């Protein structure tokens, strides 16, 4: 059971600090299995904070979205810290932002939340439908309990957890200032890249047919890019019209160029939070692309992003003993 009173006490104490301007966490949504980001600016607002299997959102996105806005003319920037709740995968995004100097360490207070896995709402909606009323959920004795209007429904984790959680190696935050809750055991110790290997086992034509089908459904809504905590460039090359790198047309050619360009931009940077795939309205398996590049980076350079705030980015981490058998 999650001790919400303890969480809210931590939040109230943190937001009361003179060097903290707000505390970002989760609160209940307005319907169904949704939750909402919650910006706490006053201690009383902390009473709405939650931490449950429904808290999928990677809040690290707001470190660059909310903190990089232009300051209105005549105003001075507010340099106080932002307090942020993070799960294990979210904390890797914070680390990677530190490595890339997207943020500075003194700008953030990290509230680490060991995670027992979050629900894939698409899975649970297939089992329960789409309830209009707010649904609550909790972890209990290795299971997930959903509180529905007509009573409680119990699931074993494998039935409803997001795919990323079933192979999670870092459920505990890799960086934090305050730890909320007890650390948990990871689901696995090593990534086996099984889904990637299944695609690699196809012929070249079969692979092309597979991705052509997936990319043809893309509506170029940019949700994947906008939700990604590592897509924080102020001037995105995929938006440029002069020169035009990728046309705005929604067709298989431009969709493929968009998705592959974005995947390569995340090579050695993706921290596997799965947010891009979660928000995709047409269910493109984007993490298969990202994990393909993660696999290549791991095999070629023995590199994983988002683990060491003192590390260098992949492309700046040259080592004389790096393998060279991939060079043509």
PLY file of the C-alpha trace (Angstrom):
ply
format ascii 1.0
element vertex 328
property float x
property float y
property float z
element edge 327
property int vertex1
property int vertex2
end_header
0.00 0.00 0.00
1.20 3.51 -0.83
1.31 5.89 2.12
-0.35 8.92 0.55
-0.26 10.86 3.80
3.51 10.55 3.85
3.69 11.65 0.21
1.56 14.70 0.90
3.62 15.56 3.97
6.80 15.40 1.88
5.17 17.65 -0.72
4.00 20.19 1.87
7.43 20.36 3.46
9.09 20.71 0.06
6.80 23.40 -1.32
7.20 25.36 1.93
10.91 25.78 1.21
11.90 29.24 0.05
14.05 27.83 -2.75
11.21 25.77 -4.33
8.62 27.39 -6.61
6.36 24.40 -7.27
6.06 20.64 -6.89
5.01 18.50 -9.86
3.20 15.24 -9.19
0.05 13.36 -10.19
-3.60 13.81 -9.26
-6.80 12.01 -10.19
-8.15 12.70 -13.65
-11.70 13.57 -14.57
-12.88 10.21 -15.87
-11.91 6.58 -16.33
-8.31 5.50 -15.81
-6.79 8.88 -16.60
-4.63 10.87 -14.20
-3.43 14.44 -14.56
-0.18 16.26 -13.83
-0.57 18.35 -10.68
1.42 21.54 -10.07
1.46 22.21 -6.34
2.18 25.85 -5.47
0.62 25.97 -2.01
0.82 23.36 0.78
-2.96 22.84 0.76
-2.83 21.74 -2.88
-0.66 18.76 -1.90
-3.76 16.97 -0.55
-4.70 16.06 -4.14
-1.45 14.23 -4.89
-1.56 10.52 -5.65
0.85 7.75 -6.63
-0.74 4.63 -8.07
-0.56 2.15 -10.97
-2.35 4.78 -13.08
0.56 7.26 -12.92
2.02 6.51 -16.35
2.89 10.09 -17.35
6.58 10.93 -17.39
6.59 14.28 -15.62
10.22 15.00 -16.56
8.81 16.49 -19.78
7.76 19.56 -17.80
11.33 20.38 -16.81
11.87 21.69 -20.32
8.29 22.49 -21.36
7.40 24.65 -18.36
10.87 25.96 -17.59
12.02 27.04 -21.05
9.21 29.48 -21.85
10.24 33.06 -22.72
10.18 35.43 -19.76
7.76 38.34 -20.36
9.43 41.66 -20.97
10.23 43.50 -17.77
10.18 40.35 -15.63
13.13 38.52 -14.12
13.31 34.70 -14.44
12.30 32.74 -11.36
15.42 30.75 -10.51
13.94 28.73 -7.66
13.97 24.94 -7.89
11.27 22.66 -9.28
10.37 19.59 -7.20
9.48 16.61 -9.36
8.08 13.14 -8.64
9.78 10.45 -10.73
9.44 6.72 -11.24
12.50 4.71 -12.22
12.20 5.34 -15.97
11.32 9.00 -15.37
14.46 9.44 -13.28
16.55 8.26 -16.23
15.07 11.13 -18.25
16.19 13.57 -15.53
19.70 12.07 -15.63
19.86 12.32 -19.42
18.73 15.96 -19.30
21.52 16.62 -16.81
24.05 14.88 -19.06
22.94 16.99 -22.03
22.81 20.18 -19.97
19.14 20.55 -20.76
18.77 21.30 -17.05
21.20 21.89 -14.19
21.25 19.80 -11.03
20.63 22.78 -8.76
17.39 23.53 -10.61
15.50 20.42 -9.49
14.53 18.56 -6.33
13.94 14.93 -7.29
11.32 12.97 -5.34
12.08 9.34 -6.14
9.14 6.92 -6.21
10.00 3.21 -6.49
7.48 1.79 -8.96
5.75 -1.59 -9.01
4.57 -1.07 -12.58
1.93 1.09 -14.25
-1.25 0.03 -15.99
-1.60 -0.05 -19.76
-5.00 1.61 -20.03
-5.60 0.00 -23.43
-5.25 -3.45 -21.88
-7.48 -2.76 -18.92
-10.13 -1.05 -21.05
-10.35 -4.20 -23.18
-11.12 -6.13 -20.00
-13.40 -3.62 -18.26
-14.62 -1.25 -20.96
-14.29 2.52 -20.73
-15.87 3.70 -17.47
-17.10 7.28 -17.32
-16.53 7.67 -13.60
-13.08 8.13 -12.07
-11.34 4.81 -11.40
-8.76 4.40 -8.65
-6.09 1.70 -8.51
-3.51 0.42 -6.05
-0.74 -2.13 -5.71
-1.43 -4.85 -3.16
0.46 -8.10 -2.50
1.79 -8.41 -6.02
-1.54 -7.62 -7.63
-3.32 -4.53 -8.94
-6.70 -3.64 -7.52
-9.00 -1.33 -9.48
-11.78 0.45 -7.61
-14.76 0.67 -9.94
-18.18 2.26 -9.31
-19.69 -1.22 -8.86
-16.90 -2.63 -6.68
-13.28 -3.74 -6.82
-11.64 -5.79 -9.56
-8.39 -7.67 -8.92
-5.76 -8.38 -11.59
-2.47 -10.18 -11.62
0.12 -7.70 -12.84
0.91 -9.46 -16.11
-2.68 -8.97 -17.26
-2.68 -5.19 -17.18
0.86 -3.80 -16.84
2.41 -1.76 -19.63
4.85 -3.73 -21.76
7.76 -1.55 -20.63
7.08 -2.55 -17.02
7.17 -6.28 -17.75
10.83 -5.94 -18.72
11.78 -3.07 -16.42
15.34 -3.14 -15.09
15.17 0.16 -13.25
11.95 0.37 -11.20
13.82 2.33 -8.53
14.88 5.91 -9.27
18.53 6.12 -10.31
18.72 9.65 -8.92
16.76 11.32 -6.12
16.99 13.81 -3.27
14.08 12.35 -1.31
12.96 8.72 -1.59
9.25 8.06 -1.14
8.43 4.44 -0.34
10.45 1.23 -0.22
12.66 0.08 -3.06
11.33 -2.80 -5.17
12.89 -5.69 -7.06
13.33 -5.22 -10.82
11.35 -7.47 -13.13
14.49 -8.52 -14.97
18.24 -7.88 -14.86
19.05 -7.74 -18.57
17.15 -6.56 -21.63
16.78 -9.45 -24.08
15.47 -7.30 -26.97
13.13 -10.15 -27.90
10.69 -7.96 -29.85
13.56 -6.44 -31.83
14.98 -9.88 -32.63
11.60 -10.98 -33.96
11.64 -8.12 -36.48
15.30 -8.75 -37.31
14.39 -12.35 -38.13
12.16 -11.23 -41.00
13.38 -10.78 -44.56
14.13 -7.26 -45.77
10.86 -7.18 -47.75
8.87 -8.49 -44.77
10.36 -5.80 -42.55
9.51 -3.11 -45.06
5.94 -4.43 -45.41
5.59 -4.45 -41.62
6.71 -0.85 -41.14
4.90 0.36 -44.24
1.66 -0.86 -42.70
2.45 0.82 -39.36
3.67 4.13 -40.79
0.80 4.40 -43.26
-1.56 4.86 -40.31
0.46 7.77 -38.83
-1.58 10.99 -38.82
1.43 13.17 -37.96
-0.19 14.53 -34.82
3.28 14.91 -33.24
2.04 13.48 -29.94
5.06 11.15 -29.79
7.45 14.06 -30.15
5.59 16.39 -27.83
5.37 13.91 -24.95
9.00 12.78 -25.15
11.16 14.27 -22.35
14.20 14.11 -24.65
12.55 15.95 -27.58
13.13 19.42 -26.20
14.88 21.25 -29.06
13.50 24.78 -29.33
13.84 24.63 -33.12
12.84 21.15 -34.32
14.33 20.31 -37.69
11.19 18.28 -38.50
9.16 21.52 -38.42
11.40 23.60 -40.68
9.94 24.82 -43.96
13.00 26.72 -45.18
14.81 24.52 -45.93
12.17 21.80 -45.86
13.57 18.55 -44.52
10.25 16.73 -44.23
7.04 17.82 -45.93
3.82 18.19 -43.96
2.08 15.72 -46.26
0.62 12.68 -44.51
1.80 9.85 -46.75
3.97 6.78 -46.37
7.12 8.52 -47.64
6.95 11.56 -45.36
5.66 9.53 -42.41
8.59 7.14 -42.74
11.07 10.01 -42.93
9.54 11.61 -39.84
9.51 8.47 -37.71
13.00 7.32 -38.69
14.48 10.80 -38.22
13.00 11.03 -34.76
14.17 7.52 -33.83
17.74 8.28 -34.91
17.66 11.53 -32.95
16.96 9.41 -29.85
19.77 6.92 -30.51
21.78 6.67 -27.32
19.29 9.01 -25.63
15.99 7.10 -25.32
15.39 6.09 -21.69
12.59 3.64 -22.56
9.75 5.34 -20.70
7.39 4.32 -23.51
5.48 7.59 -23.49
5.62 7.93 -27.28
3.91 4.59 -27.76
1.42 5.21 -24.94
0.05 8.43 -26.45
0.05 7.33 -30.10
-3.62 7.48 -31.20
-3.10 4.87 -33.95
-1.03 2.40 -31.89
2.24 2.45 -33.84
4.79 0.26 -31.96
7.32 3.08 -31.70
9.33 1.43 -28.95
10.37 -1.31 -31.36
12.15 1.36 -33.38
13.71 2.93 -30.31
14.80 -0.42 -28.91
16.37 -1.42 -32.21
18.70 1.55 -31.89
19.19 0.92 -28.16
20.27 -2.61 -29.03
22.76 -1.33 -31.61
24.18 1.25 -29.19
24.52 -1.37 -26.45
26.24 -3.88 -28.73
28.56 -1.40 -30.41
29.46 0.88 -27.52
28.25 -0.90 -24.36
26.34 2.30 -23.57
23.03 2.92 -21.80
21.67 6.44 -21.38
20.15 7.97 -18.28
22.10 6.11 -15.62
25.03 8.33 -14.67
24.63 12.12 -14.34
28.41 12.49 -14.64
28.58 10.57 -17.92
29.07 12.12 -21.34
26.51 11.82 -24.15
27.02 8.84 -26.44
28.52 10.82 -29.30
30.98 12.53 -26.94
32.00 9.37 -25.14
34.78 8.11 -27.43
36.88 5.26 -26.06
39.96 3.79 -27.74
38.66 0.26 -27.09
35.31 0.81 -28.82
34.54 -1.92 -31.33
35.19 -0.98 -34.96
33.85 -3.99 -36.83
30.74 -2.04 -37.85
32.80 0.52 -39.84
32.57 -0.08 -43.57
0 1
1 2
2 3
3 4
4 5
5 6
6 7
7 8
8 9
9 10
10 11
11 12
12 13
13 14
14 15
15 16
16 17
17 18
18 19
19 20
20 21
21 22
22 23
23 24
24 25
25 26
26 27
27 28
28 29
29 30
30 31
31 32
32 33
33 34
34 35
35 36
36 37
37 38
38 39
39 40
40 41
41 42
42 43
43 44
44 45
45 46
46 47
47 48
48 49
49 50
50 51
51 52
52 53
53 54
54 55
55 56
56 57
57 58
58 59
59 60
60 61
61 62
62 63
63 64
64 65
65 66
66 67
67 68
68 69
69 70
70 71
71 72
72 73
73 74
74 75
75 76
76 77
77 78
78 79
79 80
80 81
81 82
82 83
83 84
84 85
85 86
86 87
87 88
88 89
89 90
90 91
91 92
92 93
93 94
94 95
95 96
96 97
97 98
98 99
99 100
100 101
101 102
102 103
103 104
104 105
105 106
106 107
107 108
108 109
109 110
110 111
111 112
112 113
113 114
114 115
115 116
116 117
117 118
118 119
119 120
120 121
121 122
122 123
123 124
124 125
125 126
126 127
127 128
128 129
129 130
130 131
131 132
132 133
133 134
134 135
135 136
136 137
137 138
138 139
139 140
140 141
141 142
142 143
143 144
144 145
145 146
146 147
147 148
148 149
149 150
150 151
151 152
152 153
153 154
154 155
155 156
156 157
157 158
158 159
159 160
160 161
161 162
162 163
163 164
164 165
165 166
166 167
167 168
168 169
169 170
170 171
171 172
172 173
173 174
174 175
175 176
176 177
177 178
178 179
179 180
180 181
181 182
182 183
183 184
184 185
185 186
186 187
187 188
188 189
189 190
190 191
191 192
192 193
193 194
194 195
195 196
196 197
197 198
198 199
199 200
200 201
201 202
202 203
203 204
204 205
205 206
206 207
207 208
208 209
209 210
210 211
211 212
212 213
213 214
214 215
215 216
216 217
217 218
218 219
219 220
220 221
221 222
222 223
223 224
224 225
225 226
226 227
227 228
228 229
229 230
230 231
231 232
232 233
233 234
234 235
235 236
236 237
237 238
238 239
239 240
240 241
241 242
242 243
243 244
244 245
245 246
246 247
247 248
248 249
249 250
250 251
251 252
252 253
253 254
254 255
255 256
256 257
257 258
258 259
259 260
260 261
261 262
262 263
263 264
264 265
265 266
266 267
267 268
268 269
269 270
270 271
271 272
272 273
273 274
274 275
275 276
276 277
277 278
278 279
279 280
280 281
281 282
282 283
283 284
284 285
285 286
286 287
287 288
288 289
289 290
290 291
291 292
292 293
293 294
294 295
295 296
296 297
297 298
298 299
299 300
300 301
301 302
302 303
303 304
304 305
305 306
306 307
307 308
308 309
309 310
310 311
311 312
312 313
313 314
314 315
315 316
316 317
317 318
318 319
319 320
320 321
321 322
322 323
323 324
324 325
325 326
326 327
